[in-house]
Amino acid sequence: MFSELISPRFSDTDALGHINNTLVPIWFEGARDPVFKLFMPELNTKDWRLILAKITVEYHAQFFYGYPVEIKTYISRIGSSSFDVYQELWQNQEKCASGTAVMVHFCYQDQASKKIPKNIKEIMLSHSY
């Protein structure tokens, strides 16, 4: 598991006083950086090797400004060229949101998926859900 602690900003709230639901996919993407680094340690966008195929987000509880948020990131499935990143957003010991991103190991030059290297799969397994 990878874990990241963030502090919501006042501007992250909406008219109802809680954190706006549109921020969760953005926060989840930011918390996927350690996964990205498995494929591109320098996060060089000229050598990017992943593509996002699908995301889903579920909301379990409201969350608010003024309290830290922990984002937990796991690898929940590993295929030959694709994998699932499962994430949870926690505030005050309560799971407030969860989601899954389907990522594909991808060659932009060839415009085709590529097998995930064995050494990366082994590291991914150590972060599995």
N, C-alpha and C positions, 0 to 999 in steps of 0.2 A: 504494500500500500504506500502511496505517496500522500502526504498531508500538507495543506497550506492553510495558514490562518490569515484572514483578511478583516479589515475594519470597514464596514459600510460607511459611505459618505452621506451627509445630509441630502445631497442632490440625488441619491439613489432611491429616495422615498417617493411615493406617489400621493395623490390627493386623499387616499384612504389612510395614510400614515404608516404603511408598511413598505418594505422594499419592493420595488416594482418587479413584476414577474419577468419582464423582458431582460433583466440583468442576469438571471440564472444561466442561460446558455453562454453569455459572455464570460461570466465568472468560471463556468466549467471549462470553456476553451482555454482561458488563462492558466488554469490548474492542470492542463494537459501538457504543459511545457516539459516536465520530466519525461513523459512518454515520447514526446517529439525528440528529445535529446538522445534517446536510445538509438534513433535512426540517423540523426544529424546533430552530433555533439555541439557544434558551433551555432546551431540554429540559423545556418546560412540559407537564406531564401533562394539563392541561385542554385542550390544543390538540394532543394526540398524533395523528399521522397514519400510523402504521405498525401492522401486526399481523403476528404470527409465524404462518406457516402450517405449517412443518415444520422439524425439525432432525435432522441425522444426525451421529454422532460415530464416528470410528475411532481405535483405540488402536494405536500402532506400537511403543512402547517404554515401559518404566517411567520414572517421574521422581520426584525425591526432595526432601525438605526440605533446606535448607542451600545450595541452588544457585538462582540467579535463573532465571526462566522468561520467555521472550519470546513474546508472542502477535502473530502477523502476521495482518492482516485485509485481504482483497481483495474486490473486486466481481467475481464470476465470470460473471454472466449478468444482462442487463438486458432485461426484457420491456416491454410497454406499461404494466402496472400492478404487476408484481411483479419481484423481482430476487433473485439468490442472493448471499449473503455467504459466501465461503470463508475458513476460518481455519486456522492452523497453530500448534501449541504446540511450542516448541523449548527444549531444555535441554542445555547442554554440546555445542553444535553438532550435536545430534541431534533430528530431528523425532519427537516423542513422541506427538502426537495431531493429528488434523485433523478438520474438520467443515464442514458447510454448513447455513446457515439460509436458508430461503425466506421472504422478507419481502414484504408486500403494502402498497402505498400505499392507505390506507383512510380513509374518512370514517365516523366513529362515529355521527354524527348521522343520516346516510342509511343506515348499515349496508351500505355498498357500496364496492367497490374504485374507485379513481380513477386516471387516467393519471398517470404520473410526469412532472412538468414538464420541459421540454426543458433548461432551465438546470441542473437537478439531474442529469439524465442526463449532461450534458457533464462535470460535476465527477466523477461516478461513473466515467466512462471513464478518468479520469486515475489511478484507483486499481484498475484492472482487473488481473486475473490473467493 
